Amino acid sequence: MQTGARIAAGFAIILLSVGLAAGRIKTLVSLLAAARPAPERRRSLVPNLKYEVTKVLGQRKLFQWSGPGLMHAFTFWGFLVVQVTLVETIGELFSPEFKIPIVGDHEWLGFVQDLFFVLVSVALVTFAVIRLGNSPERLGRRSRFFRSHMTGAFVILAMILGVVATVLVVRAARWALGTLPYPRWAFLSRGLGGALDGLSHSTLRWLEDGFLLAHIAVVFAFLVVVMNSKHLHIFTSPLNVLFGRQPLALGRLRPLHIDPELIDEETVLGVGAIEQFSWKQLLDAYTCTECGRCQSVCPAWNTGKDLNPKLLMMGMRDHLFEKGPLLLGRKTAEEMAGLASKSLVPDVVSEDVLWACVTCGACVYECPVDIEHVDAIVDMRRYQVMMESKFPPEAGVMLRNLENSGNPWGAPASARLDWAKGIEDDLIVLNGKMPPDVEYLYWVGCAGAFDDRAKKSVRAFAELLLAADVGFAVLGPQETCTGDPARRVGNEYLYQEIATKNVQMLKSKGVRKIVTACPHCFNALRNEYPDFGGDFEVIHHTQLLEELVRAGRLVPSADLDRRITYHDPCYLARHNGVTDAPREVLDSVPGLSRAEMKRSRGRTFCCGAGGGRMWMEESAGKRINIERVEEVLATDPEIVSVGCPYCMIMMDDAVKDKIAGGEASESVQVMDVAQVLARSVRAASGVAK
């Protein structure tokens, strides 16, 4: 083929493909521009650059699933290597003997390229096997590819294989012609070239030219297909990571800062239409890879509920594209009349899906491209609660209790110190300023104050502090809920009111350090109250206990001789990364034999109480706490240890169900870490009875 014809054909393919891709990119960017602005995301750019290197180039989150992660890394790194071969390919349009300046004839370059051709091929076969082995047709909803676009995935695998195969034939022909710049170390190209060695010069040239154009065609067709498929994540995931909340979009929710005086008929609180999401949330939807990792760990989906984080993102994306022509002014409302009666909730996202979420964050933790599922769900809940007044009836009872009594139980404030009967004389109840010799405010929390089981754990912790001579005070009747349950179910207005009052009260008392046994209080006080001016040093009670044991101020001496397993609370382990402290405390107790569950630490499985679900009926599927307790009991424990009053309640209920059904021994106890430690310290020193 003449050089001019080769160049013309190559650039015709490139220009056509780039034109089609550019049109699609324009549409995608325009849809993001039609969404709610998110100026706070720009502040993340510089700090996020290091995460860009580790998460994108280093593929760190992919390696949470080691096998598939390694294969994806081979493919990703191979994709980068292919960009080098693409430069060579385009150069070869002009000259069959083209090589990249400076490094183009280095043997190591040829070796690296061929090595990754092999690794990518291995990865492609592995991906095909994984997808066939997890076929939705065979496994149904148990397949993590349930309702994913399987055909499109196999098309992409075939195209990647086509990219590798075509460039290898070109390189083999060049080796046979003697024009390959690295004839010795490009082992795969040399091997294939040897098979072509007997062909005539003209045949080899035609072979080289034909597969050169075929390679360009496959590469640029791949670009067009990617822009119109779920594999859009190839280009959007680096942006999603760059503009994301790092290291994980957990813990803190975005505040609305509602000013009642500025609310009018045009005010929208939360998200009631797809365009009311922020551009970053729509970028999340673009970026979903449909890999199903989020689905595989979702407590709701794994216990038979309708919520599937993957399908949530896919549904948002499909609805955005459906509504796109209207949002971009390409069609009128009359032309798209079918959309007029279609609402985000319940038509795109059903009410069952919306209210099944326990906000545990497992989906966010597993997502390889940093999608922020929980934020999207809470934003839709905000709209339903504050704009539509639609929420489960039980949630309404909880919200009224918060408004009227300052706690979800609806108990009187005068009962907040009932847990301390017998030791109240040893406590400092803070009525004025924090005394100089008092280091911590002990935030008891509503569950610890009003639930009989949780009362035992907060009392045990207080007794340990007294035994260690730690200066602490409690608020007693002045303490109210942090507002966390209201925020998680979507009543941001009530949460803001509660949080603002609490911050003012704590600051007026000169509080600097807070310790709490409730991970939900811990998360709110530590991560969310700073948005309302509450900058306090907040630690979890297991962290303080670990410090006291390490310093020798608490000495567990009595041998308990029990088998124990520890259940990580989601809002402690996953949302806040506190996993070692409770284990260090338990391991300090003589005689305890601790078994670790498979789903533990950052990958813990929820008890079912988060996201306001503590106060809602769980009528669909299997109860989440039952699912978790079955895993707990598989370790054959005598003690189930927890670090959260919500988990205490949920685990205890489930264990009692199993005991009643004859599936667990009556000797199994659910105990807070503080209670376990107190048993050893009490027995040794006779401190508290």
VENSUL-V719569 format. One line per field, one symbol per residue. ss: DSSP state (@ for helix, = for strand, . for the rest). psi: psi as a letter, one per 20 degrees, with the letter a starting at -180 (. if undefined). burial: 1 if it has 9 or more other C-alpha atoms within 8 Angstrom, else 0. A space follows every 10 residues. Layout:
ss->???
psi->???
burial->???
This chain:
ss->..@@@@@@@@ @@@@@@@@@@ @@@@@@@@@@ @@@..=..@@ @@@@@@@@@@ @@@@@@@... @@@@.@@@@@ @@@@@@@@@@ @@@@@@@@@@ @@@@...... ......@@@@ @@@@@@@@@@ @@@@@@@@@@ @@@..@@@@@ @@.......@ @@@@@@@@@@ @@@@@@@@@@ @@@@@@@... ......@@@@ @@@@@..... @@@@@@@@@@ @@@@@@@@@@ @@@@@@@..@ @@@@@@@@@@ @@........ .........@ @@........ ...@@@.=@@ @@@@@@@... ..@@@@@... @@@.....@@ @@@@@@@@@@ @@@@@@@... ......@@@. ...@@@@@.. @@@@@@.... .@@@@@.... ..@@@@@@@@ @@@@@@@... ..@@@@@@@@ @@@@@..... ..@@@..@@@ ...@@@.==. .........= ===..@@@@@ .@@@@@@@@@ @@@@@@@... .===.@@@.. ...@@@@@@. .@@@@@@@@@ @@@@@@@@.. ..====..@@ @@@@@@@@@@ @@....==== @@@@@@@@@@ .......... ..====...@ @@@......@ @@@@@@@... ..===..... @@@....... ..@@@..... ...@@@@@@@ @@@.....== ==..@@@@@@ @@@@@@@@@@ ........== ==@@@@@@@@ @@@@@....
psi->pqgghggggg hgggggghgg ghgggggghh hhhirpqmhh hhiigghihh hggghfgikg hhihngfhgg hhgggghhgg hhhghhgggh hihhpikqqp qgihjphhgh ggghghgghg gggggggggg hhhkphhhic iipijojrng ghghggghhg hhgggghhgg hghhghijjp imigimhggg ghhhhjhiqr ghghghgggg hghhgggggh hgggggikri jhhhhhhhhh ghjroqiqmr epqpqhmpoh iipahipppb oiqhiiqrhh hhhgghipik hjgghiiphg hikjrhpohg hggggggghg hgighghjji qrhhhlhhih joqgpjhgoq hgggiipjkh jhgghhpijl qmggggghgh hgggghhilp rqhhhhgghh hgghijqhij qqhijijhhj phjhhiqooo hcqpqhjogq poogqgghhi phghhhghgg gghggghjlp oqqrhciiqr qiighgghii mhggghgggg gggggghhik pgpppqiohg gggghghhhh ikjnnqopqq hhghggghgh ijipnohpoh lqpqqpoppg iggghjjohh ghhhghiioq ipopppqgnr cikrpqijir kiihjqqnhp bqphhggghh hghiilqhpo qrkphghggg ggggghghgh jjiqqiipqp qqhhggghgh gghhikfq.
burial->0010011011 0011001101 1001100001 1111110100 1001100110 1111110011 1110000111 1111101100 1100111111 1111000111 0001111011 1111111011 1111011100 1001110011 0011110010 0001011011 1111011111 1111111011 1110111011 1111010000 0001111110 1111111111 1111011101 1110011101 1111000011 1100000000 0010000011 1101111111 1111111101 1111111111 1111111111 1111111011 0011111100 1000010000 0011100111 0111011101 1111111011 1111111111 1111111000 0001110110 1110111111 1010111010 0000001001 0011000111 1111111111 1001111111 1011111101 1111111011 1111111111 1101110111 0110011010 1011111111 1111111111 0101010111 1111110110 0001011111 0111111111 1111110010 1111111011 0101101001 1111111111 1111110000 0011111110 1110101111 1111111111 1101100110 0001000101 1111111111 111100100
